[in-house]
Amino acid sequence: MPLLRTLFAAAVASAALTAQIKLGIVGTDTSHVIAFTKVLNDPTSKDYIPGVKIVAAYKGGSSDIESSRTRVDKYAAELEKDWKIEIVPDIDTLCQKVDAVLLESVDGRKHLEQAKVIIKHKKPMFIDKPLAATLEDAREIAKLAKAAGVPWFTASSLRWNSMVETLKVPNTNAVFTWGPGPVDKSHHLDLAWYGIHPIEMLYALMGPGCQEVTRFETESGDIITGKWKDGRTGTVRTNRPYSNYGAVVFTKDKILQSDPNAKTSYNLMLKEIVNFFQTHKLPVSNDESLEVFSFMDAALRSKQAGGKPMPLR
């Protein structure tokens, strides 16, 4: 009997992993919704990842953000026409049709309000960048999800880029990353809009444990340096308006630099997302994601104080 129970449990677990999970999209105002759908819904694609399928979407959108206002209807129409994805009138309706949710709204100010509805329906969710517009909103999402037992995670695709994966070595003393740094004029933490990508690269290589942050701003970009509890340092350079991405890792014995020709891709992150929806195992802990936001919050306070070091809240 114990053997039969073990075999039955293994069969159930295997079936859960192979069953197709129905996904819903909240927010059709980012190019991510098209890019993700091509990978998750097209079995003929060389990049196809099985196990989930996007079946419905809620448009959302923010009239005061140009990149949202000018794209939300366009991408919704493409999802509906080319991918036969149902466009629904609200998030409540969406949650009744799906097993899990991709919260994609480009406006982080909307995320807490939208996440509350998803959490009410007990749907696991991936929250695309930025997690929220403020540290307080980010913490509230985490608090509500924890109380309801709803699994979630957030991340930048740059965490799993080859330029980061090849630099994960032991005995790292310091890390320097860089990337684009345009900012949104709405009420976001300024680094949460685009600077979050090189910051997530930094955390992928350093891990959590930052204590204080210093930031110096110039017209061409920012230099943000964090001091970790164990004495290590991590520095991010944001470049305005745009630039490529890269990283340098310093160890006791050598200095390693990322491949300047490395290609960026959503595929590795999408594999993590699919595995998360299948298993509910977090590829990035919620605590680390909240520390990333606390890092950006401290960086903003440092900038406002003229470059004075600021502790993480």
RAQUI-V190918 format. One record per backbone hydrogen bond with DSSP energy under -1.0 kcal/mol. CO is the residue of the C=O (numbers start at 1). NH is the residue of the N-H. E is the energy in kcal/mol with one decimal. If there is no record, write none. Layout:
co: (CO CO)
nh: (NH NH)
e: (E E)
//
This chain:
co: (1 2 3 4 5 6 7 8 9 10 11 12 13 14 15 21 22 22 23 23 24 25 26 26 30 31 32 33 34 35 36 37 39 42 45 51 53 55 56 57 58 59 62 65 65 66 68 68 71 72 73 74 75 76 77 78 79 86 90 91 92 94 100 101 102 102 103 107 110 111 112 114 115 116 117 118 119 124 125 126 133 134 135 136 137 138 139 140 141 142 143 144 145 151 153 156 157 158 161 161 162 164 165 167 173 174 175 176 177 178 179 189 191 194 195 196 197 198 199 200 201 202 203 209 211 212 213 214 216 220 221 222 223 224 225 226 227 227 228 232 233 234 235 236 237 238 239 246 247 248 249 250 250 254 256 259 266 267 268 269 270 271 272 273 274 275 276 285 286 287 288 289 290 291 292 293 294 295 296 297 298 299 300 301 302 303 310)
nh: (5 6 7 8 9 10 11 12 13 14 15 16 17 18 19 53 99 100 55 56 102 58 104 105 33 35 36 37 38 39 40 41 49 45 48 21 23 86 25 88 27 28 65 68 69 70 71 72 75 76 77 78 79 80 81 82 85 57 94 95 96 97 24 126 26 104 128 110 114 115 116 118 119 120 121 123 122 101 153 103 189 138 139 140 141 142 143 144 145 146 147 148 150 125 127 159 160 161 164 165 166 167 168 169 233 250 235 248 237 246 239 192 196 197 199 200 201 202 203 204 205 206 207 229 312 227 310 225 223 240 218 238 216 236 214 234 211 212 231 228 175 226 177 224 179 222 181 178 258 176 256 173 174 251 249 262 270 271 272 273 274 275 276 277 278 279 280 289 290 291 292 293 294 295 296 297 298 299 300 301 302 303 304 305 307 306 213)
e: (-2.6 -2.2 -2.6 -2.4 -2.5 -2.3 -2.2 -2.4 -2.5 -2.4 -2.4 -2.2 -1.6 -1.6 -1.9 -2.6 -3.1 -1.5 -2.8 -1.1 -3.1 -2.7 -2.5 -1.2 -1.5 -2.2 -3.2 -1.4 -2.1 -1.1 -2.5 -2.6 -1.9 -1.8 -1.4 -2.7 -3.0 -2.0 -2.1 -2.8 -3.1 -2.3 -1.4 -1.0 -3.0 -2.5 -1.2 -2.3 -2.8 -1.5 -2.5 -1.8 -2.4 -2.2 -2.8 -2.1 -1.9 -2.6 -1.8 -2.7 -1.1 -1.9 -1.9 -2.2 -2.4 -1.1 -2.7 -1.7 -2.5 -3.2 -2.0 -1.7 -3.0 -2.0 -1.4 -1.9 -1.8 -2.5 -1.4 -3.0 -1.9 -2.1 -2.4 -1.9 -2.3 -2.0 -2.4 -2.7 -2.5 -2.3 -2.2 -1.7 -2.7 -1.8 -2.4 -1.7 -1.4 -1.1 -1.4 -2.5 -2.2 -1.5 -1.1 -1.4 -1.2 -2.9 -2.9 -2.8 -2.4 -1.7 -2.4 -1.4 -1.2 -1.8 -1.6 -2.7 -2.0 -2.0 -2.2 -2.3 -1.4 -2.4 -2.4 -2.4 -2.3 -2.5 -2.6 -3.0 -2.5 -3.1 -3.1 -1.7 -2.5 -3.0 -2.6 -2.2 -3.2 -1.2 -1.9 -3.0 -1.5 -3.4 -2.6 -2.8 -1.7 -1.2 -2.8 -2.2 -2.6 -2.7 -2.9 -3.2 -1.6 -2.8 -2.9 -1.8 -2.6 -2.2 -1.5 -2.4 -2.7 -2.3 -2.2 -2.4 -1.8 -2.5 -3.2 -2.0 -2.2 -1.9 -2.2 -1.5 -2.2 -2.7 -1.9 -2.3 -2.5 -2.1 -2.0 -2.0 -2.3 -2.3 -2.4 -1.2 -3.1 -1.7 -2.7)
//
